Amino acid sequence: MRQFFAFLLGVVSGALIGSSIAILAAPSSGEDLRGQLRDRWSRVRDELSEAAGERREELERQLSSMRNPVREIPLEDR
């Protein structure tokens, strides 16, 4: 789980740093700049959503594989 959050932190940090550098390096009008920021934020949000969905599927598969062996353990009669 820590790896997933570290990955998300890296993606968000990279996106913010990249956007900041792009803003400072490329002069454009305020309206154009806002549009570019909106587009970049949308892409980052989509990537995060996709990564979270993939991680959720992975965790569900792991949970399912943990449940099946537990059901197969015979209980002793008391």
Chimera marker file (.cmm) of the C-alpha trace (Angstrom):
<marker_set name="trace">
<marker id="1" x="0.000" y="0.000" z="0.000" r="1" g="1" b="0" radius="0.5"/>
<marker id="2" x="2.884" y="2.356" z="0.764" r="1" g="1" b="0" radius="0.5"/>
<marker id="3" x="4.278" y="1.796" z="-2.712" r="1" g="1" b="0" radius="0.5"/>
<marker id="4" x="0.988" y="2.886" z="-4.235" r="1" g="1" b="0" radius="0.5"/>
<marker id="5" x="0.883" y="6.114" z="-2.234" r="1" g="1" b="0" radius="0.5"/>
<marker id="6" x="4.534" y="6.766" z="-3.033" r="1" g="1" b="0" radius="0.5"/>
<marker id="7" x="3.700" y="6.279" z="-6.707" r="1" g="1" b="0" radius="0.5"/>
<marker id="8" x="0.750" y="8.693" z="-6.500" r="1" g="1" b="0" radius="0.5"/>
<marker id="9" x="2.891" y="11.250" z="-4.692" r="1" g="1" b="0" radius="0.5"/>
<marker id="10" x="5.518" y="10.937" z="-7.417" r="1" g="1" b="0" radius="0.5"/>
<marker id="11" x="2.959" y="11.383" z="-10.194" r="1" g="1" b="0" radius="0.5"/>
<marker id="12" x="1.387" y="14.441" z="-8.588" r="1" g="1" b="0" radius="0.5"/>
<marker id="13" x="4.756" y="15.991" z="-7.717" r="1" g="1" b="0" radius="0.5"/>
<marker id="14" x="6.089" y="15.398" z="-11.210" r="1" g="1" b="0" radius="0.5"/>
<marker id="15" x="2.986" y="16.887" z="-12.774" r="1" g="1" b="0" radius="0.5"/>
<marker id="16" x="3.157" y="19.988" z="-10.581" r="1" g="1" b="0" radius="0.5"/>
<marker id="17" x="6.862" y="20.534" z="-11.181" r="1" g="1" b="0" radius="0.5"/>
<marker id="18" x="6.504" y="19.949" z="-14.912" r="1" g="1" b="0" radius="0.5"/>
<marker id="19" x="3.567" y="22.326" z="-15.143" r="1" g="1" b="0" radius="0.5"/>
<marker id="20" x="5.409" y="24.997" z="-13.184" r="1" g="1" b="0" radius="0.5"/>
<marker id="21" x="8.451" y="24.781" z="-15.437" r="1" g="1" b="0" radius="0.5"/>
<marker id="22" x="6.276" y="24.872" z="-18.543" r="1" g="1" b="0" radius="0.5"/>
<marker id="23" x="4.422" y="27.942" z="-17.276" r="1" g="1" b="0" radius="0.5"/>
<marker id="24" x="7.620" y="29.813" z="-16.521" r="1" g="1" b="0" radius="0.5"/>
<marker id="25" x="9.390" y="28.796" z="-19.734" r="1" g="1" b="0" radius="0.5"/>
<marker id="26" x="6.624" y="29.397" z="-22.276" r="1" g="1" b="0" radius="0.5"/>
<marker id="27" x="5.129" y="32.877" z="-22.405" r="1" g="1" b="0" radius="0.5"/>
<marker id="28" x="1.481" y="32.974" z="-23.425" r="1" g="1" b="0" radius="0.5"/>
<marker id="29" x="-1.663" y="34.941" z="-22.731" r="1" g="1" b="0" radius="0.5"/>
<marker id="30" x="-3.566" y="34.405" z="-19.505" r="1" g="1" b="0" radius="0.5"/>
<marker id="31" x="-6.449" y="32.729" z="-21.294" r="1" g="1" b="0" radius="0.5"/>
<marker id="32" x="-4.128" y="30.331" z="-23.140" r="1" g="1" b="0" radius="0.5"/>
<marker id="33" x="-2.261" y="29.586" z="-19.942" r="1" g="1" b="0" radius="0.5"/>
<marker id="34" x="-5.463" y="28.784" z="-18.055" r="1" g="1" b="0" radius="0.5"/>
<marker id="35" x="-6.516" y="26.466" z="-20.863" r="1" g="1" b="0" radius="0.5"/>
<marker id="36" x="-3.174" y="24.679" z="-20.801" r="1" g="1" b="0" radius="0.5"/>
<marker id="37" x="-3.348" y="24.279" z="-17.030" r="1" g="1" b="0" radius="0.5"/>
<marker id="38" x="-6.893" y="22.953" z="-17.276" r="1" g="1" b="0" radius="0.5"/>
<marker id="39" x="-5.820" y="20.389" z="-19.901" r="1" g="1" b="0" radius="0.5"/>
<marker id="40" x="-2.783" y="19.270" z="-17.919" r="1" g="1" b="0" radius="0.5"/>
<marker id="41" x="-4.754" y="18.948" z="-14.694" r="1" g="1" b="0" radius="0.5"/>
<marker id="42" x="-7.361" y="16.911" z="-16.545" r="1" g="1" b="0" radius="0.5"/>
<marker id="43" x="-4.675" y="14.537" z="-17.857" r="1" g="1" b="0" radius="0.5"/>
<marker id="44" x="-3.100" y="14.152" z="-14.407" r="1" g="1" b="0" radius="0.5"/>
<marker id="45" x="-6.502" y="13.493" z="-12.853" r="1" g="1" b="0" radius="0.5"/>
<marker id="46" x="-7.248" y="10.849" z="-15.506" r="1" g="1" b="0" radius="0.5"/>
<marker id="47" x="-3.868" y="9.175" z="-14.945" r="1" g="1" b="0" radius="0.5"/>
<marker id="48" x="-4.407" y="9.120" z="-11.180" r="1" g="1" b="0" radius="0.5"/>
<marker id="49" x="-7.882" y="7.697" z="-11.618" r="1" g="1" b="0" radius="0.5"/>
<marker id="50" x="-6.564" y="4.986" z="-13.925" r="1" g="1" b="0" radius="0.5"/>
<marker id="51" x="-3.694" y="4.135" z="-11.550" r="1" g="1" b="0" radius="0.5"/>
<marker id="52" x="-6.087" y="3.968" z="-8.594" r="1" g="1" b="0" radius="0.5"/>
<marker id="53" x="-8.440" y="1.700" z="-10.546" r="1" g="1" b="0" radius="0.5"/>
<marker id="54" x="-5.601" y="-0.638" z="-11.490" r="1" g="1" b="0" radius="0.5"/>
<marker id="55" x="-4.395" y="-0.758" z="-7.894" r="1" g="1" b="0" radius="0.5"/>
<marker id="56" x="-7.916" y="-1.483" z="-6.673" r="1" g="1" b="0" radius="0.5"/>
<marker id="57" x="-8.238" y="-4.408" z="-9.092" r="1" g="1" b="0" radius="0.5"/>
<marker id="58" x="-4.870" y="-5.735" z="-7.946" r="1" g="1" b="0" radius="0.5"/>
<marker id="59" x="-5.861" y="-5.506" z="-4.276" r="1" g="1" b="0" radius="0.5"/>
<marker id="60" x="-9.205" y="-7.203" z="-4.976" r="1" g="1" b="0" radius="0.5"/>
<marker id="61" x="-7.382" y="-10.090" z="-6.711" r="1" g="1" b="0" radius="0.5"/>
<marker id="62" x="-5.001" y="-10.404" z="-3.760" r="1" g="1" b="0" radius="0.5"/>
<marker id="63" x="-7.875" y="-10.368" z="-1.290" r="1" g="1" b="0" radius="0.5"/>
<marker id="64" x="-9.738" y="-12.992" z="-3.291" r="1" g="1" b="0" radius="0.5"/>
<marker id="65" x="-6.685" y="-15.248" z="-3.388" r="1" g="1" b="0" radius="0.5"/>
<marker id="66" x="-6.344" y="-14.887" z="0.393" r="1" g="1" b="0" radius="0.5"/>
<marker id="67" x="-9.996" y="-15.749" z="1.035" r="1" g="1" b="0" radius="0.5"/>
<marker id="68" x="-10.041" y="-18.994" z="-0.946" r="1" g="1" b="0" radius="0.5"/>
<marker id="69" x="-7.296" y="-20.800" z="1.020" r="1" g="1" b="0" radius="0.5"/>
<marker id="70" x="-8.938" y="-19.792" z="4.306" r="1" g="1" b="0" radius="0.5"/>
<marker id="71" x="-12.211" y="-21.448" z="3.252" r="1" g="1" b="0" radius="0.5"/>
<marker id="72" x="-10.358" y="-24.658" z="2.414" r="1" g="1" b="0" radius="0.5"/>
<marker id="73" x="-8.815" y="-25.124" z="5.880" r="1" g="1" b="0" radius="0.5"/>
<marker id="74" x="-10.743" y="-27.908" z="7.666" r="1" g="1" b="0" radius="0.5"/>
<marker id="75" x="-11.898" y="-27.146" z="11.176" r="1" g="1" b="0" radius="0.5"/>
<marker id="76" x="-11.333" y="-29.790" z="13.820" r="1" g="1" b="0" radius="0.5"/>
<marker id="77" x="-14.341" y="-31.152" z="15.693" r="1" g="1" b="0" radius="0.5"/>
<marker id="78" x="-14.361" y="-30.284" z="19.354" r="1" g="1" b="0" radius="0.5"/>
<link id1="1" id2="2" r="1" g="1" b="0" radius="0.2"/>
<link id1="2" id2="3" r="1" g="1" b="0" radius="0.2"/>
<link id1="3" id2="4" r="1" g="1" b="0" radius="0.2"/>
<link id1="4" id2="5" r="1" g="1" b="0" radius="0.2"/>
<link id1="5" id2="6" r="1" g="1" b="0" radius="0.2"/>
<link id1="6" id2="7" r="1" g="1" b="0" radius="0.2"/>
<link id1="7" id2="8" r="1" g="1" b="0" radius="0.2"/>
<link id1="8" id2="9" r="1" g="1" b="0" radius="0.2"/>
<link id1="9" id2="10" r="1" g="1" b="0" radius="0.2"/>
<link id1="10" id2="11" r="1" g="1" b="0" radius="0.2"/>
<link id1="11" id2="12" r="1" g="1" b="0" radius="0.2"/>
<link id1="12" id2="13" r="1" g="1" b="0" radius="0.2"/>
<link id1="13" id2="14" r="1" g="1" b="0" radius="0.2"/>
<link id1="14" id2="15" r="1" g="1" b="0" radius="0.2"/>
<link id1="15" id2="16" r="1" g="1" b="0" radius="0.2"/>
<link id1="16" id2="17" r="1" g="1" b="0" radius="0.2"/>
<link id1="17" id2="18" r="1" g="1" b="0" radius="0.2"/>
<link id1="18" id2="19" r="1" g="1" b="0" radius="0.2"/>
<link id1="19" id2="20" r="1" g="1" b="0" radius="0.2"/>
<link id1="20" id2="21" r="1" g="1" b="0" radius="0.2"/>
<link id1="21" id2="22" r="1" g="1" b="0" radius="0.2"/>
<link id1="22" id2="23" r="1" g="1" b="0" radius="0.2"/>
<link id1="23" id2="24" r="1" g="1" b="0" radius="0.2"/>
<link id1="24" id2="25" r="1" g="1" b="0" radius="0.2"/>
<link id1="25" id2="26" r="1" g="1" b="0" radius="0.2"/>
<link id1="26" id2="27" r="1" g="1" b="0" radius="0.2"/>
<link id1="27" id2="28" r="1" g="1" b="0" radius="0.2"/>
<link id1="28" id2="29" r="1" g="1" b="0" radius="0.2"/>
<link id1="29" id2="30" r="1" g="1" b="0" radius="0.2"/>
<link id1="30" id2="31" r="1" g="1" b="0" radius="0.2"/>
<link id1="31" id2="32" r="1" g="1" b="0" radius="0.2"/>
<link id1="32" id2="33" r="1" g="1" b="0" radius="0.2"/>
<link id1="33" id2="34" r="1" g="1" b="0" radius="0.2"/>
<link id1="34" id2="35" r="1" g="1" b="0" radius="0.2"/>
<link id1="35" id2="36" r="1" g="1" b="0" radius="0.2"/>
<link id1="36" id2="37" r="1" g="1" b="0" radius="0.2"/>
<link id1="37" id2="38" r="1" g="1" b="0" radius="0.2"/>
<link id1="38" id2="39" r="1" g="1" b="0" radius="0.2"/>
<link id1="39" id2="40" r="1" g="1" b="0" radius="0.2"/>
<link id1="40" id2="41" r="1" g="1" b="0" radius="0.2"/>
<link id1="41" id2="42" r="1" g="1" b="0" radius="0.2"/>
<link id1="42" id2="43" r="1" g="1" b="0" radius="0.2"/>
<link id1="43" id2="44" r="1" g="1" b="0" radius="0.2"/>
<link id1="44" id2="45" r="1" g="1" b="0" radius="0.2"/>
<link id1="45" id2="46" r="1" g="1" b="0" radius="0.2"/>
<link id1="46" id2="47" r="1" g="1" b="0" radius="0.2"/>
<link id1="47" id2="48" r="1" g="1" b="0" radius="0.2"/>
<link id1="48" id2="49" r="1" g="1" b="0" radius="0.2"/>
<link id1="49" id2="50" r="1" g="1" b="0" radius="0.2"/>
<link id1="50" id2="51" r="1" g="1" b="0" radius="0.2"/>
<link id1="51" id2="52" r="1" g="1" b="0" radius="0.2"/>
<link id1="52" id2="53" r="1" g="1" b="0" radius="0.2"/>
<link id1="53" id2="54" r="1" g="1" b="0" radius="0.2"/>
<link id1="54" id2="55" r="1" g="1" b="0" radius="0.2"/>
<link id1="55" id2="56" r="1" g="1" b="0" radius="0.2"/>
<link id1="56" id2="57" r="1" g="1" b="0" radius="0.2"/>
<link id1="57" id2="58" r="1" g="1" b="0" radius="0.2"/>
<link id1="58" id2="59" r="1" g="1" b="0" radius="0.2"/>
<link id1="59" id2="60" r="1" g="1" b="0" radius="0.2"/>
<link id1="60" id2="61" r="1" g="1" b="0" radius="0.2"/>
<link id1="61" id2="62" r="1" g="1" b="0" radius="0.2"/>
<link id1="62" id2="63" r="1" g="1" b="0" radius="0.2"/>
<link id1="63" id2="64" r="1" g="1" b="0" radius="0.2"/>
<link id1="64" id2="65" r="1" g="1" b="0" radius="0.2"/>
<link id1="65" id2="66" r="1" g="1" b="0" radius="0.2"/>
<link id1="66" id2="67" r="1" g="1" b="0" radius="0.2"/>
<link id1="67" id2="68" r="1" g="1" b="0" radius="0.2"/>
<link id1="68" id2="69" r="1" g="1" b="0" radius="0.2"/>
<link id1="69" id2="70" r="1" g="1" b="0" radius="0.2"/>
<link id1="70" id2="71" r="1" g="1" b="0" radius="0.2"/>
<link id1="71" id2="72" r="1" g="1" b="0" radius="0.2"/>
<link id1="72" id2="73" r="1" g="1" b="0" radius="0.2"/>
<link id1="73" id2="74" r="1" g="1" b="0" radius="0.2"/>
<link id1="74" id2="75" r="1" g="1" b="0" radius="0.2"/>
<link id1="75" id2="76" r="1" g="1" b="0" radius="0.2"/>
<link id1="76" id2="77" r="1" g="1" b="0" radius="0.2"/>
<link id1="77" id2="78" r="1" g="1" b="0" radius="0.2"/>
</marker_set>
